C-alpha cells in the first residue's frame, strides 16, 4: 500500500505559539512535534533559527 504524499504546510502563528508554550513547559522536541503533527526536524530547525 502506497502512502499519499502530504502537502507541505507552513507553521501558523498558532502553531508557533504552541511551540513556544511547550518549550517554556520543558517539553522536548519529539513531544512538541507529535503534539503539533510535524516532523521533529521542523521543530529543531525552528528552535535553532530563533534562539
PQR file of N, CA, C, O and H, with PARSE charges and radii, in Angstrom:
ATOM      1  N   UNK A   1       0.837  -1.183   0.000 -0.4000 1.5000
ATOM      2  CA  UNK A   1       0.000   0.000   0.000 -0.0000 2.0000
ATOM      3  C   UNK A   1       0.881   1.245   0.000  0.5500 1.7000
ATOM      4  O   UNK A   1       1.741   1.395   0.868 -0.5500 1.4000
ATOM      5  N   UNK A   2       0.676   2.124  -0.952 -0.4000 1.5000
ATOM      6  CA  UNK A   2       1.454   3.351  -1.050 -0.0000 2.0000
ATOM      7  C   UNK A   2       0.835   4.432  -0.186  0.5500 1.7000
ATOM      8  O   UNK A   2      -0.385   4.537  -0.057 -0.5500 1.4000
ATOM      9  H   UNK A   2      -0.023   2.002  -1.657  0.4000 1.0000
ATOM     10  N   UNK A   3       1.708   5.226   0.398 -0.4000 1.5000
ATOM     11  CA  UNK A   3       1.227   6.369   1.164 -0.0000 2.0000
ATOM     12  C   UNK A   3       0.995   7.543   0.223  0.5500 1.7000
ATOM     13  O   UNK A   3       1.741   7.739  -0.735 -0.5500 1.4000
ATOM     14  H   UNK A   3       2.699   5.140   0.293  0.4000 1.0000
ATOM     15  N   UNK A   4      -0.021   8.302   0.497 -0.4000 1.5000
ATOM     16  CA  UNK A   4      -0.241   9.523  -0.262 -0.0000 2.0000
ATOM     17  C   UNK A   4       0.710  10.587   0.255  0.5500 1.7000
ATOM     18  O   UNK A   4       0.922  10.703   1.462 -0.5500 1.4000
ATOM     19  H   UNK A   4      -0.628   8.143   1.276  0.4000 1.0000
ATOM     20  N   UNK A   5       1.279  11.358  -0.648 -0.4000 1.5000
ATOM     21  CA  UNK A   5       2.172  12.437  -0.238 -0.0000 2.0000
ATOM     22  C   UNK A   5       1.375  13.533   0.439  0.5500 1.7000
ATOM     23  O   UNK A   5       0.357  13.997  -0.074 -0.5500 1.4000
ATOM     24  H   UNK A   5       1.106  11.264  -1.628  0.4000 1.0000
ATOM     25  N   UNK A   6       1.856  13.933   1.592 -0.4000 1.5000
ATOM     26  CA  UNK A   6       1.207  15.042   2.286 -0.0000 2.0000
ATOM     27  C   UNK A   6       1.700  16.343   1.680  0.5500 1.7000
ATOM     28  O   UNK A   6       2.869  16.471   1.316 -0.5500 1.4000
ATOM     29  H   UNK A   6       2.684  13.556   2.009  0.4000 1.0000
ATOM     30  N   UNK A   7       0.815  17.284   1.578 -0.4000 1.5000
ATOM     31  CA  UNK A   7       1.236  18.598   1.102 -0.0000 2.0000
ATOM     32  C   UNK A   7       1.977  19.296   2.233  0.5500 1.7000
ATOM     33  O   UNK A   7       1.596  19.190   3.398 -0.5500 1.4000
ATOM     34  H   UNK A   7      -0.135  17.180   1.873  0.4000 1.0000
ATOM     35  N   UNK A   8       3.031  20.006   1.881 -0.4000 1.5000
ATOM     36  CA  UNK A   8       3.768  20.758   2.878 -0.0000 2.0000
ATOM     37  C   UNK A   8       2.919  21.917   3.347  0.5500 1.7000
ATOM     38  O   UNK A   8       2.235  22.569   2.558 -0.5500 1.4000
ATOM     39  H   UNK A   8       3.341  20.093   0.934  0.4000 1.0000
ATOM     40  N   UNK A   9       2.972  22.161   4.633 -0.4000 1.5000
ATOM     41  CA  UNK A   9       2.255  23.310   5.160 -0.0000 2.0000
ATOM     42  C   UNK A   9       3.210  24.135   5.989  0.5500 1.7000
ATOM     43  O   UNK A   9       4.139  23.610   6.602 -0.5500 1.4000
ATOM     44  H   UNK A   9       3.528  21.631   5.274  0.4000 1.0000
ATOM     45  N   UNK A  10       2.979  25.392   6.000 -0.4000 1.5000
ATOM     46  CA  UNK A  10       3.780  26.275   6.832 -0.0000 2.0000
ATOM     47  C   UNK A  10       3.178  26.294   8.221  0.5500 1.7000
ATOM     48  O   UNK A  10       1.978  26.089   8.404 -0.5500 1.4000
ATOM     49  H   UNK A  10       2.224  25.819   5.502  0.4000 1.0000
ATOM     50  N   UNK A  11       4.032  26.542   9.186 -0.4000 1.5000
ATOM     51  CA  UNK A  11       3.541  26.643  10.553 -0.0000 2.0000
ATOM     52  C   UNK A  11       2.766  27.944  10.711  0.5500 1.7000
ATOM     53  O   UNK A  11       3.223  29.010  10.298 -0.5500 1.4000
ATOM     54  H   UNK A  11       5.006  26.708   9.037  0.4000 1.0000
ATOM     55  N   UNK A  12       1.600  27.839  11.308 -0.4000 1.5000
ATOM     56  CA  UNK A  12       0.789  29.028  11.545 -0.0000 2.0000
ATOM     57  C   UNK A  12       1.291  29.726  12.801  0.5500 1.7000
ATOM     58  O   UNK A  12       2.100  29.177  13.549 -0.5500 1.4000
ATOM     59  H   UNK A  12       1.229  26.973  11.642  0.4000 1.0000
ATOM     60  N   UNK A  13       0.812  30.918  13.021 -0.4000 1.5000
ATOM     61  CA  UNK A  13       1.178  31.651  14.232 -0.0000 2.0000
ATOM     62  C   UNK A  13       0.706  30.880  15.471  0.5500 1.7000
ATOM     63  O   UNK A  13       1.362  30.902  16.512 -0.5500 1.4000
ATOM     64  H   UNK A  13       0.155  31.364  12.413  0.4000 1.0000
ATOM     65  N   UNK A  14      -0.440  30.197  15.343 -0.4000 1.5000
ATOM     66  CA  UNK A  14      -0.939  29.401  16.463 -0.0000 2.0000
ATOM     67  C   UNK A  14       0.000  28.236  16.767  0.5500 1.7000
ATOM     68  O   UNK A  14       0.259  27.925  17.929 -0.5500 1.4000
ATOM     69  H   UNK A  14      -0.972  30.179  14.497  0.4000 1.0000
ATOM     70  N   UNK A  15       0.513  27.589  15.706 -0.4000 1.5000
ATOM     71  CA  UNK A  15       1.492  26.513  15.885 -0.0000 2.0000
ATOM     72  C   UNK A  15       2.718  27.035  16.619  0.5500 1.7000
ATOM     73  O   UNK A  15       3.219  26.399  17.545 -0.5500 1.4000
ATOM     74  H   UNK A  15       0.303  27.842  14.761  0.4000 1.0000
ATOM     75  N   UNK A  16       3.191  28.192  16.198 -0.4000 1.5000
ATOM     76  CA  UNK A  16       4.387  28.773  16.808 -0.0000 2.0000
ATOM     77  C   UNK A  16       4.149  29.150  18.263  0.5500 1.7000
ATOM     78  O   UNK A  16       5.053  29.041  19.091 -0.5500 1.4000
ATOM     79  H   UNK A  16       2.784  28.709  15.445  0.4000 1.0000
ATOM     80  N   UNK A  17       2.941  29.591  18.574 -0.4000 1.5000
ATOM     81  CA  UNK A  17       2.613  29.916  19.964 -0.0000 2.0000
ATOM     82  C   UNK A  17       2.575  28.654  20.828  0.5500 1.7000
ATOM     83  O   UNK A  17       3.015  28.667  21.977 -0.5500 1.4000
ATOM     84  H   UNK A  17       2.207  29.679  17.901  0.4000 1.0000
ATOM     85  N   UNK A  18       2.050  27.572  20.266 -0.4000 1.5000
ATOM     86  CA  UNK A  18       2.034  26.294  20.981 -0.0000 2.0000
ATOM     87  C   UNK A  18       3.459  25.815  21.221  0.5500 1.7000
ATOM     88  O   UNK A  18       3.784  25.339  22.309 -0.5500 1.4000
ATOM     89  H   UNK A  18       1.693  27.562  19.332  0.4000 1.0000
ATOM     90  N   UNK A  19       4.305  25.940  20.209 -0.4000 1.5000
ATOM     91  CA  UNK A  19       5.704  25.536  20.340 -0.0000 2.0000
ATOM     92  C   UNK A  19       6.372  26.323  21.451  0.5500 1.7000
ATOM     93  O   UNK A  19       7.077  25.754  22.284 -0.5500 1.4000
ATOM     94  H   UNK A  19       4.041  26.327  19.326  0.4000 1.0000
ATOM     95  N   UNK A  20       6.154  27.628  21.466 -0.4000 1.5000
ATOM     96  CA  UNK A  20       6.754  28.469  22.491 -0.0000 2.0000
ATOM     97  C   UNK A  20       6.284  28.064  23.883  0.5500 1.7000
ATOM     98  O   UNK A  20       7.087  27.975  24.811 -0.5500 1.4000
ATOM     99  H   UNK A  20       5.581  28.090  20.789  0.4000 1.0000
ATOM    100  N   UNK A  21       4.984  27.819  24.028 -0.4000 1.5000
ATOM    101  CA  UNK A  21       4.442  27.409  25.322 -0.0000 2.0000
ATOM    102  C   UNK A  21       5.018  26.064  25.754  0.5500 1.7000
ATOM    103  O   UNK A  21       5.340  25.872  26.927 -0.5500 1.4000
ATOM    104  H   UNK A  21       4.332  27.891  23.274  0.4000 1.0000
ATOM    105  N   UNK A  22       5.146  25.144  24.819 -0.4000 1.5000
ATOM    106  CA  UNK A  22       5.700  23.822  25.135 -0.0000 2.0000
ATOM    107  C   UNK A  22       7.153  23.916  25.563  0.5500 1.7000
ATOM    108  O   UNK A  22       7.580  23.211  26.477 -0.5500 1.4000
ATOM    109  H   UNK A  22       4.884  25.300  23.866  0.4000 1.0000
ATOM    110  N   UNK A  23       7.914  24.781  24.909 -0.4000 1.5000
ATOM    111  CA  UNK A  23       9.314  24.970  25.287 -0.0000 2.0000
ATOM    112  C   UNK A  23       9.394  25.507  26.712  0.5500 1.7000
ATOM    113  O   UNK A  23      10.217  25.050  27.505 -0.5500 1.4000
ATOM    114  H   UNK A  23       7.567  25.353  24.166  0.4000 1.0000
ATOM    115  N   UNK A  24       8.546  26.469  27.034 -0.4000 1.5000
ATOM    116  CA  UNK A  24       8.545  27.038  28.380 -0.0000 2.0000
ATOM    117  C   UNK A  24       8.114  26.016  29.433  0.5500 1.7000
ATOM    118  O   UNK A  24       8.498  26.120  30.598 -0.5500 1.4000
ATOM    119  H   UNK A  24       7.877  26.841  26.390  0.4000 1.0000
ATOM    120  N   UNK A  25       7.316  25.030  29.018 -0.4000 1.5000
ATOM    121  CA  UNK A  25       6.894  23.965  29.937 -0.0000 2.0000
ATOM    122  C   UNK A  25       7.946  22.879  30.072  0.5500 1.7000
ATOM    123  O   UNK A  25       7.812  21.983  30.905 -0.5500 1.4000
ATOM    124  H   UNK A  25       7.005  24.946  28.072  0.4000 1.0000
ATOM    125  N   UNK A  26       8.995  22.952  29.256 -0.4000 1.5000
ATOM    126  CA  UNK A  26      10.083  21.992  29.354 -0.0000 2.0000
ATOM    127  C   UNK A  26       9.908  20.735  28.527  0.5500 1.7000
ATOM    128  O   UNK A  26      10.590  19.737  28.760 -0.5500 1.4000
ATOM    129  H   UNK A  26       9.104  23.680  28.579  0.4000 1.0000
ATOM    130  N   UNK A  27       8.997  20.772  27.558 -0.4000 1.5000
ATOM    131  CA  UNK A  27       8.797  19.611  26.690 -0.0000 2.0000
ATOM    132  C   UNK A  27       9.968  19.480  25.731  0.5500 1.7000
ATOM    133  O   UNK A  27      10.586  20.478  25.360 -0.5500 1.4000
ATOM    134  H   UNK A  27       8.443  21.583  27.368  0.4000 1.0000
ATOM    135  N   UNK A  28      10.278  18.240  25.323 -0.4000 1.5000
ATOM    136  CA  UNK A  28      11.365  18.053  24.368 -0.0000 2.0000
ATOM    137  C   UNK A  28      10.834  18.153  22.930  0.5500 1.7000
ATOM    138  O   UNK A  28       9.626  18.218  22.701 -0.5500 1.4000
ATOM    139  H   UNK A  28       9.777  17.430  25.625  0.4000 1.0000
ATOM    140  N   UNK A  29      11.754  18.164  21.985 -0.4000 1.5000
ATOM    141  CA  UNK A  29      11.411  18.383  20.575 -0.0000 2.0000
ATOM    142  C   UNK A  29      10.470  17.308  20.043  0.5500 1.7000
ATOM    143  O   UNK A  29       9.541  17.608  19.292 -0.5500 1.4000
ATOM    144  H   UNK A  29      12.735  18.112  22.171  0.4000 1.0000
ATOM    145  N   UNK A  30      10.706  16.064  20.429 -0.4000 1.5000
ATOM    146  CA  UNK A  30       9.864  14.961  19.955 -0.0000 2.0000
ATOM    147  C   UNK A  30       8.427  15.116  20.452  0.5500 1.7000
ATOM    148  O   UNK A  30       7.479  14.894  19.698 -0.5500 1.4000
ATOM    149  H   UNK A  30      11.460  15.820  21.039  0.4000 1.0000
ATOM    150  N   UNK A  31       8.270  15.491  21.701 -0.4000 1.5000
ATOM    151  CA  UNK A  31       6.923  15.687  22.266 -0.0000 2.0000
ATOM    152  C   UNK A  31       6.198  16.839  21.576  0.5500 1.7000
ATOM    153  O   UNK A  31       5.010  16.743  21.265 -0.5500 1.4000
ATOM    154  H   UNK A  31       9.040  15.672  22.313  0.4000 1.0000
ATOM    155  N   UNK A  32       6.921  17.916  21.345 -0.4000 1.5000
ATOM    156  CA  UNK A  32       6.320  19.081  20.682 -0.0000 2.0000
ATOM    157  C   UNK A  32       5.908  18.726  19.258  0.5500 1.7000
ATOM    158  O   UNK A  32       4.810  19.073  18.821 -0.5500 1.4000
ATOM    159  H   UNK A  32       7.885  17.993  21.598  0.4000 1.0000
ATOM    160  N   UNK A  33       6.781  18.038  18.540 -0.4000 1.5000
ATOM    161  CA  UNK A  33       6.489  17.668  17.149 -0.0000 2.0000
ATOM    162  C   UNK A  33       5.257  16.782  17.062  0.5500 1.7000
ATOM    163  O   UNK A  33       4.422  16.957  16.174 -0.5500 1.4000
ATOM    164  H   UNK A  33       7.673  17.757  18.895  0.4000 1.0000
ATOM    165  N   UNK A  34       5.143  15.841  17.975 -0.4000 1.5000
ATOM    166  CA  UNK A  34       3.975  14.962  17.928 -0.0000 2.0000
ATOM    167  C   UNK A  34       2.707  15.729  18.298  0.5500 1.7000
ATOM    168  O   UNK A  34       1.633  15.429  17.776 -0.5500 1.4000
ATOM    169  H   UNK A  34       5.822  15.699  18.696  0.4000 1.0000
ATOM    170  N   UNK A  35       2.813  16.695  19.173 -0.4000 1.5000
ATOM    171  CA  UNK A  35       1.648  17.497  19.561 -0.0000 2.0000
ATOM    172  C   UNK A  35       1.165  18.370  18.399  0.5500 1.7000
ATOM    173  O   UNK A  35      -0.039  18.512  18.185 -0.5500 1.4000
ATOM    174  H   UNK A  35       3.686  16.939  19.597  0.4000 1.0000
ATOM    175  N   UNK A  36       2.111  18.958  17.647 -0.4000 1.5000
ATOM    176  CA  UNK A  36       1.768  19.823  16.519 -0.0000 2.0000
ATOM    177  C   UNK A  36       1.410  19.003  15.277  0.5500 1.7000
ATOM    178  O   UNK A  36       0.597  19.425  14.455 -0.5500 1.4000
ATOM    179  H   UNK A  36       3.089  18.842  17.821  0.4000 1.0000
ATOM    180  N   UNK A  37       2.031  17.824  15.156 -0.4000 1.5000
ATOM    181  CA  UNK A  37       1.780  16.983  13.994 -0.0000 2.0000
ATOM    182  C   UNK A  37       2.752  17.227  12.854  0.5500 1.7000
ATOM    183  O   UNK A  37       2.398  17.086  11.683 -0.5500 1.4000
ATOM    184  H   UNK A  37       2.691  17.482  15.824  0.4000 1.0000
ATOM    185  N   UNK A  38       3.984  17.594  13.203 -0.4000 1.5000
ATOM    186  CA  UNK A  38       5.017  17.811  12.198 -0.0000 2.0000
ATOM    187  C   UNK A  38       6.239  16.975  12.556  0.5500 1.7000
ATOM    188  O   UNK A  38       6.319  16.403  13.643 -0.5500 1.4000
ATOM    189  H   UNK A  38       4.272  17.708  14.153  0.4000 1.0000
ATOM    190  N   UNK A  39       7.190  16.911  11.625 -0.4000 1.5000
ATOM    191  CA  UNK A  39       8.417  16.179  11.873 -0.0000 2.0000
ATOM    192  C   UNK A  39       9.250  16.917  12.915  0.5500 1.7000
ATOM    193  O   UNK A  39       9.228  18.145  12.987 -0.5500 1.4000
ATOM    194  H   UNK A  39       7.126  17.375  10.742  0.4000 1.0000
ATOM    195  N   UNK A  40       9.985  16.151  13.720 -0.4000 1.5000
ATOM    196  CA  UNK A  40      10.769  16.795  14.782 -0.0000 2.0000
ATOM    197  C   UNK A  40      11.876  17.676  14.229  0.5500 1.7000
ATOM    198  O   UNK A  40      12.325  18.594  14.916 -0.5500 1.4000
ATOM    199  H   UNK A  40      10.003  15.153  13.661  0.4000 1.0000
ATOM    200  N   UNK A  41      12.329  17.424  13.005 -0.4000 1.5000
ATOM    201  CA  UNK A  41      13.353  18.293  12.421 -0.0000 2.0000
ATOM    202  C   UNK A  41      12.800  19.699  12.172  0.5500 1.7000
ATOM    203  O   UNK A  41      13.546  20.677  12.226 -0.5500 1.4000
ATOM    204  H   UNK A  41      11.964  16.679  12.447  0.4000 1.0000
ATOM    205  N   UNK A  42      11.511  19.800  11.903 -0.4000 1.5000
ATOM    206  CA  UNK A  42      10.877  21.104  11.714 -0.0000 2.0000
ATOM    207  C   UNK A  42      10.989  21.930  12.989  0.5500 1.7000
ATOM    208  O   UNK A  42      11.327  23.113  12.948 -0.5500 1.4000
ATOM    209  H   UNK A  42      10.905  19.006  11.859  0.4000 1.0000
ATOM    210  N   UNK A  43      10.705  21.300  14.110 -0.4000 1.5000
ATOM    211  CA  UNK A  43      10.775  21.981  15.404 -0.0000 2.0000
ATOM    212  C   UNK A  43      12.221  22.337  15.722  0.5500 1.7000
ATOM    213  O   UNK A  43      12.512  23.436  16.194 -0.5500 1.4000
ATOM    214  H   UNK A  43      10.430  20.339  14.144  0.4000 1.0000
ATOM    215  N   UNK A  44      13.112  21.405  15.462 -0.4000 1.5000
ATOM    216  CA  UNK A  44      14.533  21.619  15.741 -0.0000 2.0000
ATOM    217  C   UNK A  44      15.074  22.810  14.952  0.5500 1.7000
ATOM    218  O   UNK A  44      15.758  23.667  15.511 -0.5500 1.4000
ATOM    219  H   UNK A  44      12.876  20.512  15.078  0.4000 1.0000
ATOM    220  N   UNK A  45      14.771  22.865  13.668 -0.4000 1.5000
ATOM    221  CA  UNK A  45      15.238  23.967  12.834 -0.0000 2.0000
ATOM    222  C   UNK A  45      14.639  25.294  13.288  0.5500 1.7000
ATOM    223  O   UNK A  45      15.319  26.320  13.287 -0.5500 1.4000
ATOM    224  H   UNK A  45      14.215  22.169  13.214  0.4000 1.0000
ATOM    225  N   UNK A  46      13.394  25.272  13.668 -0.4000 1.5000
ATOM    226  CA  UNK A  46      12.743  26.487  14.147 -0.0000 2.0000
ATOM    227  C   UNK A  46      13.423  26.990  15.417  0.5500 1.7000
ATOM    228  O   UNK A  46      13.657  28.188  15.572 -0.5500 1.4000
ATOM    229  H   UNK A  46      12.842  24.438  13.669  0.4000 1.0000
ATOM    230  N   UNK A  47      13.735  26.076  16.314 -0.4000 1.5000
ATOM    231  CA  UNK A  47      14.413  26.453  17.562 -0.0000 2.0000
ATOM    232  C   UNK A  47      15.810  26.996  17.291  0.5500 1.7000
ATOM    233  O   UNK A  47      16.231  27.963  17.927 -0.5500 1.4000
ATOM    234  H   UNK A  47      13.545  25.102  16.189  0.4000 1.0000
ATOM    235  N   UNK A  48      16.523  26.395  16.370 -0.4000 1.5000
ATOM    236  CA  UNK A  48      17.859  26.873  16.041 -0.0000 2.0000
ATOM    237  C   UNK A  48      17.842  28.245  15.403  0.5500 1.7000
ATOM    238  O   UNK A  48      18.721  29.068  15.659 -0.5500 1.4000
ATOM    239  H   UNK A  48      16.182  25.610  15.854  0.4000 1.0000
ATOM    240  N   UNK A  49      16.843  28.492  14.575 -0.4000 1.5000
ATOM    241  CA  UNK A  49      16.773  29.771  13.865 -0.0000 2.0000
ATOM    242  C   UNK A  49      16.346  30.929  14.755  0.5500 1.7000
ATOM    243  O   UNK A  49      16.692  32.078  14.481 -0.5500 1.4000
ATOM    244  H   UNK A  49      16.129  27.824  14.367  0.4000 1.0000
ATOM    245  N   UNK A  50      15.601  30.643  15.813 -0.4000 1.5000
ATOM    246  CA  UNK A  50      15.026  31.730  16.606 -0.0000 2.0000
ATOM    247  C   UNK A  50      15.493  31.752  18.048  0.5500 1.7000
ATOM    248  O   UNK A  50      14.839  32.354  18.899 -0.5500 1.4000
ATOM    249  H   UNK A  50      15.320  29.709  16.036  0.4000 1.0000
ATOM    250  N   UNK A  51      16.615  31.106  18.338 -0.4000 1.5000
ATOM    251  CA  UNK A  51      17.132  31.189  19.700 -0.0000 2.0000
ATOM    252  C   UNK A  51      18.496  31.804  19.715  0.5500 1.7000
ATOM    253  O   UNK A  51      19.093  31.956  20.781 -0.5500 1.4000
ATOM    254  H   UNK A  51      17.146  30.617  17.647  0.4000 1.0000
TER
END
